[in-house]
Amino acid sequence: MKEEIISTAMDMFLNYGFKSVTMDDLAHEMGISKKTIYTHFENKTQLVEEGALYLYERISSGIDQIRSLNKNPIEELYEIKKFVMQHLKDEKTAPQYQLHKYYPKVSQMLYKKKFDVMLQCVGENFHRGIEQGIYRENLNVEFVSRIYFACGSIIKDQKLFPIEKFPSSKLVDDYLEYHLRGIVTPEGRKILNELIQSNHN
């Protein structure tokens, strides 16, 4: 029952927002009493924390599976982006922004976890791209990995990128293209252009 509650709660949080969904809403959606929810979670903050970790583990596992396929590094980044956006419901409610605003301790904990994992994941992607000749060989991988992670977090800031002007899926696509065009070789640019074209089609 606990995992069902977490799964349903995260689905609702991602669709309607961490702030908007109440324990009453969740109980009504599941057809159970609030008392049942409170036997598993002391309060909503605990539910948000465990739910965020649950989603993080699912996404991390999916990213590992994508990486195990050994696609070319450019395609791998697009596949990871697509997978993450699907699990975040295309970020309809800007979940990372809401988590940071209303549950800062949970947000900070997740930020550190994501930073450690993404630094390794992206760093390996960059090294493989350099070896395959599709990323520039003079890249400072440590620097570019951190810039990639930092900018990926900044574009979630709705003050800078209001969702009405910058729909989440398009914003992430534009950011990924912007990032890749700065690090690819002419050979990598061909792969990138073909990938963008096929995605548009």
C-alpha positions in Angstrom: 0.0 0.0 0.0 2.8 2.4 0.8 4.3 2.2 -2.6 0.9 2.6 -4.2 0.4 5.8 -2.2 3.9 7.1 -3.2 3.3 6.3 -6.9 -0.2 7.9 -7.0 1.0 10.9 -5.0 4.0 11.5 -7.4 1.7 11.2 -10.4 -0.6 13.9 -8.9 2.3 16.1 -7.8 3.8 16.1 -11.3 0.4 16.8 -12.9 -0.9 19.4 -10.6 2.0 20.6 -8.5 3.5 19.8 -5.1 1.8 22.7 -3.4 -1.7 22.2 -5.0 -2.3 18.5 -4.1 -3.5 17.9 -0.5 -3.7 14.7 1.5 -7.5 14.9 1.1 -7.0 15.0 -2.7 -4.8 12.0 -2.6 -7.1 10.0 -0.3 -10.1 10.8 -2.6 -8.1 9.9 -5.8 -7.1 6.5 -4.2 -10.5 5.8 -2.6 -9.0 5.4 0.8 -9.1 7.3 4.1 -6.6 10.0 5.1 -6.0 7.8 8.2 -4.6 5.1 5.9 -2.1 7.5 4.4 -1.1 8.8 7.8 -0.3 5.2 9.0 2.5 5.2 6.4 3.5 8.9 6.4 3.8 11.3 9.4 3.0 14.3 7.2 3.0 15.6 3.6 6.6 16.6 3.8 7.6 13.0 4.5 5.5 11.8 1.6 7.1 14.4 -0.7 10.6 13.4 0.4 10.0 9.6 -0.1 8.1 10.2 -3.3 10.9 12.4 -4.7 13.5 9.7 -3.8 11.3 7.0 -5.4 11.1 9.0 -8.6 14.8 9.7 -8.5 15.6 6.0 -8.2 13.3 5.1 -11.1 14.9 7.8 -13.3 18.4 6.8 -12.3 17.7 3.2 -13.1 16.3 4.1 -16.5 19.3 6.3 -17.3 21.6 3.4 -16.4 19.6 1.2 -18.8 20.0 3.7 -21.6 23.7 4.1 -21.0 24.1 0.3 -21.2 22.9 0.3 -24.8 26.1 2.0 -25.9 24.4 4.4 -28.3 26.6 7.2 -29.7 27.0 9.9 -27.1 24.9 12.5 -28.8 22.0 10.2 -29.3 22.4 9.0 -25.7 21.9 12.5 -24.3 18.7 12.9 -26.4 17.4 9.5 -25.2 18.1 10.4 -21.6 16.3 13.7 -22.1 13.3 12.0 -23.6 13.1 9.4 -20.8 13.4 12.0 -18.0 10.8 14.3 -19.5 8.4 11.4 -19.9 8.8 10.5 -16.2 8.4 14.2 -15.2 5.2 14.5 -17.3 6.9 17.0 -19.5 7.3 19.1 -16.4 3.8 20.5 -16.7 3.9 22.0 -13.2 7.7 22.8 -13.2 8.2 20.2 -10.3 11.8 21.1 -9.6 10.9 24.8 -9.2 8.0 24.0 -6.8 10.1 21.5 -4.9 12.8 24.1 -4.4 10.2 26.8 -3.3 8.0 24.8 -1.0 10.2 21.9 0.2 13.8 23.4 0.2 15.4 20.6 2.4 14.1 17.9 0.1 15.2 19.9 -2.9 18.7 20.3 -1.6 19.0 16.6 -0.8 17.9 15.7 -4.3 20.2 18.3 -5.9 23.3 16.7 -4.3 22.2 13.2 -5.4 21.6 14.4 -8.9 24.9 16.3 -9.0 27.0 13.3 -8.0 25.2 11.0 -10.5 25.0 13.4 -13.4 28.7 14.5 -13.0 29.7 10.9 -13.5 27.1 10.1 -16.2 27.8 13.3 -18.3 31.6 13.0 -17.8 31.6 9.5 -19.2 29.5 10.7 -22.1 31.9 13.5 -22.9 35.0 11.2 -22.7 33.4 8.7 -25.1 32.4 11.5 -27.5 36.0 12.7 -27.5 37.3 9.2 -28.2 34.8 8.8 -31.0 35.8 12.1 -32.6 32.3 13.7 -32.3 33.2 16.0 -29.4 36.1 18.4 -29.5 39.3 16.8 -28.1 40.3 20.0 -26.2 37.2 19.9 -24.0 37.8 20.5 -20.3 35.4 17.7 -19.3 35.2 18.6 -15.6 34.3 22.2 -16.5 31.8 21.4 -19.2 30.1 18.7 -17.1 29.5 21.2 -14.3 28.3 23.9 -16.7 25.9 21.4 -18.3 24.5 20.4 -14.9 24.3 24.0 -13.7 22.6 25.4 -16.8 20.2 22.4 -16.8 19.1 23.5 -13.3 18.9 27.2 -14.1 16.5 26.7 -17.0 14.0 25.4 -14.4 13.8 28.9 -12.8 10.4 30.2 -13.9 11.5 33.8 -13.1 14.0 33.5 -15.9 12.1 31.2 -18.1 8.3 31.6 -17.5 6.5 28.5 -18.6 4.0 30.5 -20.7 6.9 31.7 -23.0 9.1 28.7 -22.6 7.2 25.4 -22.6 9.3 22.8 -20.7 9.9 20.3 -23.5 10.9 22.9 -26.1 13.1 24.6 -23.5 15.0 21.5 -22.8 15.4 20.7 -26.5 16.7 24.2 -27.2 19.1 24.0 -24.3 20.4 20.5 -25.3 21.0 21.7 -28.9 22.7 24.9 -27.6 25.0 22.8 -25.4 25.9 20.3 -28.0 26.7 22.8 -30.8 29.3 24.2 -28.5 31.2 20.9 -28.0 30.7 18.9 -31.2 33.3 18.4 -34.0 32.2 18.8 -37.7 31.5 15.0 -37.6 29.4 15.4 -34.5 27.5 18.3 -36.0 26.4 16.0 -38.9 25.0 13.5 -36.4 23.4 16.3 -34.3 21.7 17.8 -37.4 20.4 14.4 -38.6 19.0 13.7 -35.1 17.3 17.1 -34.8 15.8 16.6 -38.3 14.5 13.1 -37.5 13.0 14.4 -34.3 11.2 17.2 -36.1 9.8 14.7 -38.7 
